[in-house]
Amino acid sequence: MNLEGLRVAITGGARDTGRLLAEAFAERGASVFLSARDRAAADRVAGAIGGEGFHCDLAQPDSVRAFAAALAARTDRIDVLVHNGAAYIEGADLGDVADDRIEDVLAGSTGTVLLTKHLLPLLRASRRPDIVNMISACGEVGHHRSGAHPAFYAAKHAHAGLADILSHRLRAEGIRVISLFPPDFVQDGPRQAGSDLTASSVVDCVLFAVGQPRDCFIREFHFEQV
């Protein structure tokens, strides 16, 4: 797949699935702007793929606005915005996690809303804009199989609600809103039918959706869980 010339912004792009996404887009010719809480880590990945790294803490509105402003200063459009950044916490009971960590997880949802808001002008300037939401099966109604903390479930339901309404309201502008709801998955594995879903397969789904003709609005990816 040739994505030559696309300008792609990715949150949480310095490690794991975010890094794989950044590498995959860069390998296919896209210009990648990736952010992370750790600016040094973002710069390392960006340097390896020929992209540009930024600091962005989704739990801090000023940081989100600064990232959006930095992008606007460097490019006149964004073709693909990938919402990958999110804080993850485990715990079966609400009391398993301290208040500040719960606040951090839920504040990340606010950051995702704000970043979308502030980057919409750059997306609207694109001839083929896509918003990709890396959500989680924790954002599906009735899902209960993850060991994630209830606050993480709440954050992912908020992200799913944002994606759902934006898909409807931005459709008339030709902005595709693509959401993925993977179950708990592994970074590496054999990629066989009886094995856990791998990050590489999730990334392949993103590339597939982004690469479709503009009449094809793939709204959601849902996955069977082992």
C-alpha positions as CSV (number, residue, x, y, z in Angstrom):
1,M,0.0,0.0,0.0
2,N,1.4,3.4,-1.0
3,L,0.5,6.2,1.3
4,E,3.0,8.6,-0.2
5,G,2.4,12.2,0.7
6,L,-0.1,11.6,3.5
7,R,0.5,13.7,6.7
8,V,-0.3,11.6,9.7
9,A,-0.6,12.6,13.4
10,I,-0.4,9.9,16.0
11,T,-0.8,10.2,19.8
12,G,0.9,7.8,22.1
13,G,3.3,7.0,19.2
14,A,6.5,6.3,21.1
15,R,6.0,2.7,22.1
16,D,4.1,-0.5,21.5
17,T,1.2,-0.3,19.1
18,G,1.7,3.5,18.6
19,R,5.2,2.9,17.5
20,L,4.1,0.2,15.1
21,L,1.6,2.5,13.7
22,A,4.1,5.3,13.2
23,E,6.6,2.9,11.5
24,A,3.9,1.4,9.3
25,F,2.8,4.7,8.0
26,A,6.3,6.0,7.5
27,E,7.3,2.8,5.6
28,R,4.5,3.5,3.2
29,G,5.6,7.0,2.4
30,A,3.6,9.1,4.9
31,S,5.0,12.0,6.8
32,V,4.5,11.2,10.5
33,F,4.0,13.6,13.4
34,L,4.0,11.6,16.6
35,S,3.4,12.6,20.2
36,A,4.0,11.1,23.6
37,R,4.1,12.1,27.2
38,D,7.9,11.5,27.0
39,R,9.2,13.9,24.5
40,A,12.6,12.2,24.3
41,A,11.0,8.9,23.5
42,A,8.9,10.6,20.8
43,D,12.0,12.1,19.3
44,R,13.8,8.8,19.2
45,V,11.0,7.1,17.3
46,A,10.6,10.1,15.0
47,G,14.3,10.1,14.3
48,A,14.3,6.4,13.4
49,I,11.4,6.8,10.9
50,G,12.2,10.3,9.5
51,G,9.2,11.9,11.2
52,E,8.9,14.6,13.9
53,G,8.3,14.1,17.6
54,F,6.2,16.2,20.0
55,H,5.3,16.3,23.6
56,C,1.6,15.8,24.4
57,D,0.0,14.7,27.6
58,L,-3.7,14.1,26.9
59,A,-4.5,14.6,30.6
60,Q,-3.3,18.2,30.4
61,P,-5.4,20.5,28.2
62,D,-2.6,23.1,27.8
63,S,-0.3,20.3,26.5
64,V,-3.0,19.2,24.0
65,R,-3.5,22.8,22.8
66,A,0.3,23.2,22.5
67,F,0.6,20.1,20.4
68,A,-2.2,21.2,18.1
69,A,-0.6,24.6,17.7
70,A,2.8,23.1,16.9
71,L,1.2,21.0,14.2
72,A,-0.6,24.0,12.7
73,A,2.8,25.8,12.6
74,R,4.4,23.0,10.6
75,T,1.7,21.8,8.2
76,D,-1.3,23.2,6.4
77,R,-3.3,19.9,6.7
78,I,-3.6,16.6,8.5
79,D,-4.8,13.7,6.4
80,V,-5.0,11.1,9.2
81,L,-5.4,11.7,12.9
82,V,-4.8,8.5,15.0
83,H,-6.1,8.7,18.5
84,N,-3.9,6.0,20.1
85,G,-2.7,7.6,23.4
86,A,-4.5,6.4,26.5
87,A,-3.5,5.6,30.1
88,Y,-4.3,2.0,31.1
89,I,-4.9,0.8,34.7
90,E,-6.0,-2.5,36.0
91,G,-8.2,-3.4,39.0
92,A,-11.4,-5.2,39.5
93,D,-12.7,-2.9,42.2
94,L,-13.0,0.9,42.2
95,G,-10.9,1.1,45.3
96,D,-8.0,-0.7,43.7
97,V,-6.6,2.5,42.3
98,A,-5.8,5.9,43.8
99,D,-7.9,8.9,43.0
100,D,-5.2,10.7,41.0
101,R,-4.7,7.8,38.7
102,I,-8.5,7.6,38.0
103,E,-8.5,11.4,37.3
104,D,-5.6,10.9,34.9
105,V,-7.3,8.2,32.9
106,L,-10.6,10.1,32.6
107,A,-8.8,13.3,31.8
108,G,-7.3,11.6,28.8
109,S,-10.8,11.4,27.3
110,T,-11.1,15.1,27.6
111,G,-7.8,15.5,25.9
112,T,-9.0,13.3,23.0
113,V,-12.0,15.5,22.6
114,L,-9.9,18.7,22.7
115,L,-7.3,17.4,20.3
116,T,-10.0,16.5,17.8
117,K,-11.5,19.9,18.1
118,H,-8.3,21.8,17.6
119,L,-7.1,19.7,14.7
120,L,-10.4,19.7,12.8
121,P,-9.3,22.8,10.8
122,L,-6.3,20.9,9.5
123,L,-8.4,17.8,8.8
124,R,-10.9,19.9,6.9
125,A,-8.0,21.2,4.8
126,S,-7.3,17.7,3.6
127,R,-8.7,16.2,0.4
128,R,-9.0,12.8,2.2
129,P,-9.3,13.2,6.0
130,D,-9.6,10.2,8.3
131,I,-9.9,10.1,12.1
132,V,-8.8,6.7,13.5
133,N,-9.8,5.8,17.1
134,M,-7.9,3.1,18.8
135,I,-10.6,2.4,21.4
136,S,-10.8,-1.0,23.1
137,A,-13.4,-3.8,23.6
138,C,-13.8,-2.1,27.0
139,G,-15.8,0.6,25.1
140,E,-18.3,-2.0,23.8
141,V,-21.7,-2.2,25.6
142,G,-21.8,-5.3,27.7
143,H,-18.1,-6.2,27.5
144,H,-16.7,-7.5,30.8
145,R,-13.8,-9.8,29.9
146,S,-10.9,-7.4,30.5
147,G,-9.1,-7.0,33.8
148,A,-9.0,-3.2,33.2
149,H,-10.1,-0.9,36.0
150,P,-13.7,0.5,35.8
151,A,-12.2,4.0,35.2
152,F,-10.6,2.6,32.0
153,Y,-13.9,1.2,30.9
154,A,-15.5,4.6,31.5
155,A,-12.9,6.4,29.5
156,K,-13.2,4.0,26.6
157,H,-17.0,4.4,26.6
158,A,-16.5,8.2,26.4
159,H,-14.1,7.7,23.5
160,A,-16.7,5.4,21.8
161,G,-19.4,8.0,22.3
162,L,-17.3,10.7,20.7
163,A,-16.4,8.6,17.7
164,D,-20.0,7.5,17.2
165,I,-21.5,11.1,17.0
166,L,-18.5,12.4,15.0
167,S,-19.0,9.6,12.4
168,H,-22.5,10.8,11.9
169,R,-21.9,14.5,11.9
170,L,-18.7,14.7,9.9
171,R,-19.9,12.3,7.2
172,A,-21.3,15.1,5.1
173,E,-17.9,16.7,5.0
174,G,-16.2,13.5,3.7
175,I,-14.3,13.0,7.0
176,R,-14.2,9.3,7.8
177,V,-14.3,8.3,11.5
178,I,-12.9,4.8,11.9
179,S,-13.0,3.1,15.3
180,L,-11.3,-0.1,16.4
181,F,-12.5,-2.1,19.5
182,P,-9.8,-4.8,20.0
183,P,-9.9,-7.0,23.1
184,D,-6.8,-7.3,25.3
185,F,-4.1,-8.2,22.8
186,V,-0.4,-8.9,22.7
187,Q,2.4,-7.1,21.0
188,D,4.0,-10.2,19.4
189,G,2.6,-13.6,18.6
190,P,2.2,-16.3,15.9
191,R,-0.9,-14.6,14.3
192,Q,-2.8,-17.9,14.1
193,A,-6.5,-18.7,14.6
194,G,-6.1,-20.1,18.1
195,S,-3.7,-17.3,19.3
196,D,-4.3,-13.9,20.9
197,L,-4.8,-11.0,18.6
198,T,-1.5,-9.2,17.9
199,A,-0.7,-5.5,17.6
200,S,0.5,-6.1,14.0
201,S,-2.9,-7.4,13.0
202,V,-4.6,-4.3,14.6
203,V,-2.2,-2.0,12.7
204,D,-3.0,-3.9,9.5
205,C,-6.7,-3.1,10.1
206,V,-5.9,0.6,10.4
207,L,-3.9,0.6,7.1
208,F,-6.7,-1.4,5.3
209,A,-9.4,1.1,6.4
210,V,-7.3,4.2,5.6
211,G,-6.4,2.8,2.2
212,Q,-10.0,2.3,1.0
213,P,-11.5,4.5,-1.7
214,R,-13.3,7.5,-0.4
215,D,-16.8,6.1,-0.9
216,C,-16.0,3.4,1.6
217,F,-16.7,4.5,5.2
218,I,-15.6,1.7,7.5
219,R,-17.1,2.8,10.8
220,E,-16.0,0.1,13.3
221,F,-13.8,-3.0,13.6
222,H,-15.0,-5.5,16.2
223,F,-13.0,-8.7,17.0
224,E,-13.8,-12.1,18.3
225,Q,-11.9,-12.8,21.5
226,V,-10.1,-16.1,22.2
